[in-house]
Amino acid sequence: MTETNIKTKKIEKEKVVAETLNGRFAMIGLIAAIGAYLTTGQIIPGFV
């Protein structure tokens, strides 16, 4: 029982890059929503 068989999965580089970009664009969207709310008082300007 001293030998353990642990299989590790390799994460593809493309998936890491895609998730990083997704997170960055989400942060940009959040900053844009906060900026729109601070300047207009509405989360989505133009909607009632």
FENMO-V302677 format. One record per residue. N is the residue number from 1. RES is the residue in three letters. PHI is phi in degrees with one decimal (NA if undefined). PSI is psi in whole degrees, -180 to 180 (none if undefined). OMEGA is omega as a letter, one per 40 degrees, with the letter a starting at -180 (NA if undefined). Layout:
# FENMO-V302677
[[N;RES;PHI;PSI;OMEGA] [N;RES;PHI;PSI;OMEGA]]
This chain:
# FENMO-V302677
[[1;MET;NA;9;i] [2;THR;-80.5;-22;a] [3;GLU;-94.0;125;i] [4;THR;-113.1;139;i] [5;ASN;-102.0;99;i] [6;ILE;-110.7;119;i] [7;LYS;-96.1;126;i] [8;THR;-103.9;139;i] [9;LYS;-94.6;136;i] [10;LYS;-90.0;135;i] [11;ILE;-91.7;129;a] [12;GLU;-69.6;143;a] [13;LYS;-61.9;-36;a] [14;GLU;-63.3;-37;i] [15;LYS;-69.0;-38;i] [16;VAL;-64.9;-44;i] [17;VAL;-64.5;-42;a] [18;ALA;-63.1;-44;i] [19;GLU;-68.7;-35;i] [20;THR;-64.7;-46;i] [21;LEU;-63.1;-41;i] [22;ASN;-60.1;-43;i] [23;GLY;-65.4;-39;i] [24;ARG;-67.0;-42;i] [25;PHE;-66.8;-33;i] [26;ALA;-65.0;-40;i] [27;MET;-66.1;-38;i] [28;ILE;-63.3;-41;i] [29;GLY;-63.3;-39;i] [30;LEU;-65.7;-44;i] [31;ILE;-63.8;-39;i] [32;ALA;-65.3;-40;i] [33;ALA;-66.1;-41;i] [34;ILE;-65.7;-42;i] [35;GLY;-63.4;-41;i] [36;ALA;-65.0;-40;i] [37;TYR;-67.1;-40;a] [38;LEU;-69.7;-34;a] [39;THR;-87.4;-32;a] [40;THR;-113.5;-21;a] [41;GLY;84.5;3;i] [42;GLN;-123.4;145;i] [43;ILE;-72.2;-45;i] [44;ILE;-117.7;101;a] [45;PRO;-58.8;133;i] [46;GLY;107.3;-28;i] [47;PHE;-86.1;146;i] [48;VAL;-89.6;none;NA]]
